[in-house]
Amino acid sequence: MSKGFALGQCHAVITGASSGLGAEFARQLAPLADSLVLVARRADALEAVKRELSASCAKIFCCVADLATDEGRKEVVAFLEENGVLPNLLINNAGLGDYGSFASSSTEKTRTQLELNITALTMLTHALLPKLGRPAGILNVSSLASTLPMPDLAVYAASKSYVTSFSEALAVELAPQNITVSCVCPGPTPTNFGKTAKREDGTDTNREGQSLLRIPPSQVVARALTALQQGDACVFPGLGVSIASRLFRLMPRGLMRWLQRRRQGQA
Ligand SMILES: NC(=O)c1ccc[n+]([C@@H]2O[C@H](COP(=O)([O-])OP(=O)(O)OC[C@H]3O[C@@H](n4cnc5c(N)ncnc54)[C@H](OP(=O)(O)O)[C@@H]3O)[C@@H](O)[C@H]2O)c1
């Protein structure tokens, strides 16, 4: 087991830092870090986060890149080299969902989800591993959705299963190299996620009951950073999410599918 990663004076790269959990990671790290590299596509939103944190001691860089593309991922690596940033913390947070049936999903949005949730997280980690200072930390943002198959959010839930599995494997593989890997699996959290996941035609499933699990981004991020500091490989922030994750992981798969058919009005 890893000893954990100390956040003081860290040099962090945060993907998806222009809103939601990513911006909150920047807020909570700014008083502790020496430098933060904020990555996302929207330059104006990144600059707004940078302005908000201008009173902190950390040097803040904005790196505009589309992580759903190979070029965008290469741009991040080049940006770090050009600006002489030697990171020792990578927070793979950028991610995207898509509410609705797989059959009616847009090819482009499905491909972007896979590129962003899986390929970007994997390839950015691979590209930065040899460049990370030691000790180092990698914090991957997965989801409670990683613990169960989710009809009408099928690709997203499957992509987050990948993130959790990949992170837990790396936590073991990289511990001897003094790299702590943690994975945070939030439940429903009020950010722009729902707005982006919703389809233009308004199709969606019944998501009632989620409010029982909802906690604010500040608590999700604080719990995630504590997990990284303590060397916990996987954390489910909030009591409700923590109980739900245990239930979902222990539940027989046949029962799980029956409950989901009922939820979809099929049983
Ligand atoms: N909110 C929830 O309920 C919830 C629950 C569990 C897990 N999560 C996970 O939490 C993470 C953060 O999401 P959030 O809830 O904070 O949602 P959010 O507010 O929509 O933030 C998503 C971030 O990802 C960035 N992003 C999207 N596409 C990108 C691309 N192609 N290249 C680079 N950056 C891109 C967005 O910035 P730009 O648009 O500027 O590019 C934004 O900064 C995601 O991995 C999500 O799956 C969220």
The ligand as an SDF file (V2000), in Angstrom:
LIG
                    3D

 48 52  0  0  0  0  0  0  0  0999 V2000
  -21.3150   15.7630  -11.4830 N   0  0  0  0  0  0  0  0  0  0  0  0
  -21.5940   14.5100  -11.2650 C   0  0  0  0  0  0  0  0  0  0  0  0
  -22.7340   14.1430  -10.9190 O   0  0  0  0  0  0  0  0  0  0  0  0
  -20.4970   13.4830  -11.3880 C   0  0  0  0  0  0  0  0  0  0  0  0
  -20.6690   12.2420  -10.7370 C   0  0  0  0  0  0  0  0  0  0  0  0
  -19.6670   11.2940  -10.8450 C   0  0  0  0  0  0  0  0  0  0  0  0
  -18.5230   11.5700  -11.5800 C   0  0  0  0  0  0  0  0  0  0  0  0
  -18.3830   12.7710  -12.2050 N   0  0  0  0  0  0  0  0  0  0  0  0
  -17.1690   13.0060  -12.9850 C   0  0  0  0  0  0  0  0  0  0  0  0
  -16.5590   14.1980  -12.5390 O   0  0  0  0  0  0  0  0  0  0  0  0
  -15.7090   14.6970  -13.5770 C   0  0  0  0  0  0  0  0  0  0  0  0
  -15.8940   16.1960  -13.6900 C   0  0  0  0  0  0  0  0  0  0  0  0
  -17.1920   16.4580  -14.1540 O   0  0  0  0  0  0  0  0  0  0  0  0
  -18.1070   17.6090  -13.5300 P   0  0  0  0  0  0  0  0  0  0  0  0
  -19.1990   16.9610  -12.7940 O   0  0  0  0  0  0  0  0  0  0  0  0
  -17.2740   18.6090  -12.8500 O   0  0  0  0  0  0  0  0  0  0  0  0
  -18.7630   18.1960  -14.8620 O   0  0  0  0  0  0  0  0  0  0  0  0
  -18.5480   19.5780  -15.6380 P   0  0  0  0  0  0  0  0  0  0  0  0
  -18.8730   20.7180  -14.7450 O   0  0  0  0  0  0  0  0  0  0  0  0
  -19.3150   19.4200  -16.9050 O   0  0  0  0  0  0  0  0  0  0  0  0
  -16.9930   19.6100  -15.9510 O   0  0  0  0  0  0  0  0  0  0  0  0
  -16.4120   18.8770  -17.0040 C   0  0  0  0  0  0  0  0  0  0  0  0
  -15.0660   19.4660  -17.3150 C   0  0  0  0  0  0  0  0  0  0  0  0
  -14.4650   18.6870  -18.3570 O   0  0  0  0  0  0  0  0  0  0  0  0
  -14.0070   19.5900  -19.3780 C   0  0  0  0  0  0  0  0  0  0  0  0
  -14.0600   18.9570  -20.6820 N   0  0  0  0  0  0  0  0  0  0  0  0
  -15.1490   18.4580  -21.3240 C   0  0  0  0  0  0  0  0  0  0  0  0
  -14.8040   18.0140  -22.5390 N   0  0  0  0  0  0  0  0  0  0  0  0
  -13.4620   18.2550  -22.6800 C   0  0  0  0  0  0  0  0  0  0  0  0
  -12.5380   18.0360  -23.7260 C   0  0  0  0  0  0  0  0  0  0  0  0
  -12.9010   17.4760  -24.8970 N   0  0  0  0  0  0  0  0  0  0  0  0
  -11.2450   18.4170  -23.5250 N   0  0  0  0  0  0  0  0  0  0  0  0
  -10.8640   18.9990  -22.3710 C   0  0  0  0  0  0  0  0  0  0  0  0
  -11.7000   19.2190  -21.3440 N   0  0  0  0  0  0  0  0  0  0  0  0
  -12.9930   18.8550  -21.5060 C   0  0  0  0  0  0  0  0  0  0  0  0
  -14.9600   20.7830  -19.2940 C   0  0  0  0  0  0  0  0  0  0  0  0
  -14.3390   21.9590  -19.7910 O   0  0  0  0  0  0  0  0  0  0  0  0
  -14.5470   22.5850  -21.2540 P   0  0  0  0  0  0  0  0  0  0  0  0
  -15.9900   22.4760  -21.6030 O   0  0  0  0  0  0  0  0  0  0  0  0
  -14.0570   23.9960  -21.0760 O   0  0  0  0  0  0  0  0  0  0  0  0
  -13.6550   21.8050  -22.1640 O   0  0  0  0  0  0  0  0  0  0  0  0
  -15.1400   20.9020  -17.7890 C   0  0  0  0  0  0  0  0  0  0  0  0
  -14.0820   21.6440  -17.2450 O   0  0  0  0  0  0  0  0  0  0  0  0
  -16.0660   13.9020  -14.8260 C   0  0  0  0  0  0  0  0  0  0  0  0
  -15.0810   12.9190  -15.0650 O   0  0  0  0  0  0  0  0  0  0  0  0
  -17.3830   13.2390  -14.4720 C   0  0  0  0  0  0  0  0  0  0  0  0
  -17.5790   12.0470  -15.1640 O   0  0  0  0  0  0  0  0  0  0  0  0
  -19.3420   13.7350  -12.1250 C   0  0  0  0  0  0  0  0  0  0  0  0
  1  2  1  0
  2  3  2  0
  2  4  1  0
  4  5  1  0
  4 48  2  0
  5  6  2  0
  6  7  1  0
  7  8  2  0
  8  9  1  0
  8 48  1  0
  9 10  1  0
  9 46  1  0
 10 11  1  0
 11 12  1  0
 11 44  1  0
 12 13  1  0
 13 14  1  0
 14 15  2  0
 14 16  1  0
 14 17  1  0
 17 18  1  0
 18 19  2  0
 18 20  1  0
 18 21  1  0
 21 22  1  0
 22 23  1  0
 23 24  1  0
 23 42  1  0
 24 25  1  0
 25 26  1  0
 25 36  1  0
 26 27  1  0
 26 35  1  0
 27 28  2  0
 28 29  1  0
 29 30  1  0
 29 35  2  0
 30 31  1  0
 30 32  2  0
 32 33  1  0
 33 34  2  0
 34 35  1  0
 36 37  1  0
 36 42  1  0
 37 38  1  0
 38 39  2  0
 38 40  1  0
 38 41  1  0
 42 43  1  0
 44 45  1  0
 44 46  1  0
 46 47  1  0
M  CHG  2   8   1  16  -1
M  END
$$$$
